[in-house]
Amino acid sequence: MKVYTNIEDFKDVKNPIVTTGTFDGVHLGHQKIISRLKDVAQKNQGETVLLTFYPHPRMVLFPDDNELKLLNTQQEKIQLLEKYGVDHLIIYPFTKEFSRLTSVEFVRNILVNSIHTKKLIIGYNHHFGRNREGSFEHLKEFGPIYGFEVEEIPAKDIDNIEVSSTKIRNSLLSGNVELAASYLGHPHSVRGNVVKGYEKGRIIGYPTANIVIEDKYKLIPSDGVYAVKVEVRGKIYGGMLNVGNNPTIPGKGRSIEVNIFDFNETIYGEDATIFFIKRLRDELKFAGLEELKMALSVDKQNALKILTA
């Protein structure tokens, strides 16, 4: 996949079959659009092009919105789009000036003059342009004028529930990582750097890697204990993870700590990726380290059952 951060570098692409959107999560609905994009490109001897934006529009339009959480970091989204087979990814800088483009200016300046779109495939209820004024109906009007076709993908349902990034975020914020994974088509993941902690876990036989997520917009599931998979140094391990304030060991603040099964290496300063598989329980306050140790023993047994099922 070729990635462009300057649209002027996008050139000499044969029969561009295009879609556009934020694609946060690259969930099943997004995957359906990409699949259709690839089918159309193959039939027309063309190449797939995905136009997305960075920063996320809400970061620019509502900079004081402290509630904004995204399913993917920029790098995670790039990796997922490559995984699902996009040929060309254009990451267009989203600014206040860009947000003021009318729908016809967006179509003419970006889709036609810059990308030379032959066919545009969009998701259900897609809007674009200033104040989100543009719609599928507008695109059907613009298509014949500017020489491109347009196709709308209907809403993707799972058990009659529409898939959306908002539904996935709400699932994760309630701790239902299994439901989120069913919408995403893959487990929700976070990637962060391993830093030195208090090492209390090591004392009771459950050493943990403390994970720091630098991207403040990255969505972390709700507090609790989870069965997880952990990718470190190119290998996947099972594990159990705690998100929360560690009430049994006061003063630590909110943290993400993972006990990696069958792993006994020092990885301070290295990155680890956590894949959330299932929530085991709420975070609890125990009477002391011995009681915590007993609870962790049960957690590990439950996590192993889930991960080996």
N, C-alpha and C positions, 0 to 999 in steps of 0.2 A: 504494500500500500504506500502510495506517495502522499506526503503530508505537506500542505502549503499554508504558511502563515501570512503570505502576501499574495493576494489574488492575481496580481500581475504576473506571477511566475507560472500560473496555470495557463498552458497553451498547447496547441497541437495535439489535442485529445479528440479521437475519432468518435463521432456520434455520442456526445455526453448524455447519459440517462441520469437524471438528477433528482435528488430529494433534499429537503432542507428542514432544519429544526434543531432544538437543543440536544435531543437524544440522551437526556440524563437517565442513566441506568441501563441503556441499551436493552430494554425489556422485550417481552414476547411480541408486543405490538410493534416496536421498532424493528425487531427481527423479521416480522412479516413484511414490512415495507422494504427492508434490505433484500429479502428473498425475491420479492416481486421485481425490484430494481435489477437484480442479477438476471432474472429470467428474460426481462425485456431487453437488456443489454445484449444477451447472448443471441436473441432472435434478430436483433438489428445490427449485429456485429459492432456493438458499441462498447463503451466503458462506463462503469458506475462511478458517480460523483456524489459525495455527501457534503453539503454546505452547512456548517454549524458555526457557533459564535462563542467568543471568549473575550471578556468575562461573561458569565451568565447574565442575560438581560436584567434580571432583578437586582444583581449586584450594582449595576449602573443606575437603574431607574429608582431603586429604593435602597440607597447606600446605608441607611440607618436601620435597616431591617435585620435585627439580630436573630430572628427566628429562621432565617433562610438556611436550610441544610440540603446538600446535594448528595445524590447516590454515588456519583463518581467524581474523582479528581480528574483533571484534564488528562493526565497520563493514563489513568485507568480507562477512560473513555476511548482514547486512541487505541489502546491494546485490544479492547473489546471489538471495536469497529474493524480492526485488522483481522481479528479472529473470525468474524462473520463475513469476511470476504469483500469488503469495499475496496475498489481500485484507487480512488482518489479522495482524499479528505482535505477540504478547504476550511481552515479555521479563521473566520473573518472577525476582525476586532470590533467589538460592540461598544459604541460610544453614544453619548447623548445626541450628537449630530447625526449618526447613522439611524438612531431611533426615530428621527424626524422625517426620514424618507417616506413619501407616500407609497401606496401599494404599486402604483404604476411606475414610479421611479425605481423601486426595488426590482420590479420585473425587467424594466428596460435596461437599467444600468448594470445590475448584477447578473440576473439570470440569462439575459440575452446578450448584451454587449461584452460582458466579461467571461461568462462560462459557455456561451453559445449553445444553450440547452436545446436538445432535440425533443426530449420528452421529460415532463416533470411528474413525479409520483409523490403524492403527499398523503399523510395520515388523515384519519377522520377528524373533522372539525378543526382543521388547520387554519390559523390566521397569521397575517403578516402585515408589515408596513405600519405607518404611524397610527397609533391608537388601535392597532390590530384591526384596521379597517378592511384589509384584504381577506378574501375567502375563496373557496373553491369556485363559487359562481363568478367572481372577478377573473380568476385564472382562465375559466372557460371562455370568457369574453376576450382576454388578452391573447390567448393562444393563436387564433387565426390571424390576428394583427401582426404578431411578432414571429410567427412561423414555428411554434412548438405545440406539441400535444400535452394534455394534462390528464392524469388519472388519480382518482381518490380511492384509498384503501378504506373499507368500512371498519367500524370499531371491532377490535379483537376481543372476543369474550372467552372467559374461562368459567364454566358453570354459571353462565349468564351474568357474570360480574365483569364490567369493562376494566381492562388493564390500563393503568395510568401510573405515572411516576408519583403522583400524590397518594394513591392507594398504597403503593409500595412503601413510601416514607411513613405513612401512618402505621402500617404493619410493623415496621422496624421500631418505631417509637413506642409501640406497645409490647415489643419483645417477641412478636410472632415472626421469627426469622424463616420458619418453614413456609408460611403463606407468602412472604416476600419472595422467597426462592421460586415458588410456583409461578409467580407473576414474571419474575426476571428470566426464568429459564436457566438460572445458575445461582449458586449461593451468593448472598451479599458478602463483600469482602472489604477489609481495611488494610492498608499498608503503612507501616511506620518503622521508626528507628528504635532499636533496643537500647535502653539506658539502665544504669545501675539504680537499684532500689534499696529498700531497707534490709533485704535478704532474710526476712522473718520466715518466708516459705521454706527456705533451705534448712532452717533450724528444725522444722517439723516434718521434713522429708518431702516437701512439695515445692521445689525451687521454681520460681516464676521469672519469665522474661517480661520486663516492663516496657510497654509499647507506647511511644509518643507519636501522635498524629499531628503533623505540622499544619495541615490545611484546616483552617478554622471552620470552613463550610462543609467539611466531610461529615456525613451523618453516621453517628455511632448508635447502635441499638440501645434500648433502654437498659438501665442498671439490672444486673442479675448475673447468674452463672450459666455458661453455655458450653455445650459440646461443640468443638471446632476442629477444623483441619488447619495446619500451619505449614506454610511454605517457607523454608529457610535454606539458604545455600543450594537452591535448586532441587530440594527434596521435599516431599510432603509427609508430614507426621500427624498423628492424632493428638488431641489435647483437650484441656478444659480451661475456660477463661472466665475471669471475673471482671465485670465493668461496674464501677461504683466507688464508694467512699471508704471501703474497708472499715466498717464500724467496730470490728473487733480489735483493730490496731489503729487507734485514733491518731489524727495529725497528718495522715498521708495525703488527704485530699482525693479528688476523683481521679481514678487511674484505670488503665487497661492492663491486666496482668494475665499471662497465659502460662500454664504448666504444660510443657511439651512432653508427651509420653515417649519413653525409650530414647531419650536425648540427654546427653550430658556434656555439652560443649559450651565454651564461653563465646558469646556472640555479641558482646557489648559493642555498640557503634555500627552494627550491621542492620540491614532491613529485614523485616519479616512480614509476610502477608497472612492475614487471618481470614478464614472462610467460616462464616457462622452457619452451623448445621441445625442445632436445636437448643432451645432454652431449657435448662434443667430446673431452675428454681429462682426465687427472689434472692436478693442479697440479704443476709441475716446477721444480726449481732449475736455472737456467742459469748459464753461466760469467760472463756480464756482460750489459750492456744491449744490445749488438749482437746477441748470440745470442737474447736475449729478443725483440728486434725481428723477427728472422727467423721465430721461432716464431709471433708474433702475425700476421705476414703470412699464414702457412699457416692459422692459426685463422680469420682473416677470410674467406679464400677458401672454407673449409669451411662456415662459418656462412652465407655468401651462398648457397651451393648448397642448403643445407637450407631457408633462409627463402624462397627463390624457387622451390622445387620445386612 
